[in-house]
Amino acid sequence: MKTVSEKISFIDTLTLQSGDVLSGFELMTETYGELNSDKSNAVLVCHAFSGNHHAAGIKDGEKKPGWWDEIIGDGKTIDTKKYFVVSLNNLGGCHGSSGPTSIDAESGQPYGASFPEVSVSDWVESQKLLADHFGIDCWEMVAGGSLGGMQALQWAVSYPSRIKKAAIIAASSKISTQNIALNEVAREIIKKDENFLNGNYLTKGKSPQKGLKAARMLGHITYLSESNMRKRFGRKLQDPENKIDADVNYEVENYLQYKGEQFAKTFDANSYILMTKAMDSFDPAKDFDDNLVTCLANAQAKLLITSFDSDWLFPKEYGFEIQMSAIKAGINSTYIELQGDYGHDSFLFHSDRYSAALKNFLNSNE
Amino acid sequence: MNNQLQSIVLDWIPNHSMVIDFGCGDGTLLRRLAEKKSVAGYGVEIDGEKINSCIANGVSVIQQDIDAGIQNFIDMGFDVAIMASSIQCLRRPRNAMQNILQVANECVITLPNFGNWELRLGLLKGKMPSSAQLPAKWYETKNLHLCTIADFEDLCAEESFNIKKKVYLNSRGSSSWLANTFPNLFAAEAVYLIG
């Protein structure tokens, strides 16, 4: 699989939904496969909440493959022998794209909390400039799970003529009240870390890792299903030799401690808050009198909406709602419910029906 | 669905109409309707394999249990609803029939006729009968509410469903004199346009 990692600089001025203006920005990208001569085989994959540009393959020196490695690759569901797959770290992220950890040219200091609020439609604007950069007029498909699925939906709304298919997986047209509430708890935990310093920890050489870790531990629980946790950990006690913390009793505690700690080492607290805010505010129907049907009326892309029945963070009713609105808007749209063993995280993993549906959708013609 | 039945359904459905096919299987009928009649169609199916065939066929499909979900499709703007060889698989066919006429102005229903003489003969021999239309063994069949043509038409009369058109087909899938004269005995399948 031909893989290219590249940080791309844009000199374009990007006016964000908040009214803030970015005069130039950078996007960290990774591409897989090759763009064909008429540039008609391009697939954009959008990452979820804490993802990044590294979607497939294993990087030198790393153990874990990219976040959608089970789906993207030679001969896989999104076949990189056939398609040119573009993945990026979203604006406001902390893996190489412009975000809170980047240096603000004006002050010479990291942006920190002063990095502007970024929305899902801002991401789509930046991704449109990325498509222009590659000379891609029309994506064959834009796909993503969770917050990534929201971007796929926004693409269909924002640029009807530049996207043929949108795979909206484990997502919704707006998140649930419960989900906003959970995000607020996560933000609160981070902000109350003594090293958060109103978000200006970088300039002071501090890091609110404890808060970030705890926030991630909470988040992690919401990505899994109750039955998955039961099957995986049950009430097994943690063996004493591998305890992360002396207070840990059960395996599941140790797992969350470990995952949270690993995450806190590689993620930025301001980015975390920014991403949750982007998720909370996503609601494309808001500009259309809260009418999702009107919102979708101009969309031309075919939709594949996929929900997982073990996903309690984005319950299947939310996917079904998009489907019903799409029908009323006269859009070709398919809705499927999959079992999914992993709760919300099910979208990350290959399963026969899931992969077949996504593959058939991507390869289908008019 | 055999060719004869398919051409009847194709013939009845107006060009450019918005169609919903309950129990759409692999989406073949909707695909043909899109090709021949420029129909905007959606299928409703519960079987995962068949849904994936629909997706491969480029047919829009909604995974949904018809009994539980049919009322979701009321007032969605459908012109025609199709229920081809599905009604006998439902838990509440009467309820589905009542709802389907709220889903669309007209509906096309096809059903296997359990009154057909070959099936009667099978039953006379003391075994659950099978035929080309009803091939599955009793312990494997998805059919829950089989009926005869007379039964179905009784239900239509009770519920004041207006049968606008009907065609009876024999076991070879053609419209014969015998099947049309004594449908309840000689038709293997019936197709109705109700509105």
Interface residues (C-beta under 8 A of the other chain):
Chain A: K302 L304 F320 Q323 M324 I327 K328 G330 N332 S333 T334 Y335 I336 E337 R353 A356 A357 N360 F361 N363 S364 N365 E366
Chain B: M18 A40 Y42 G48 I51 N52 C54 I55 A56 N57 G58 S60 V61 I62 Q63 Q64 N72 M76 G77
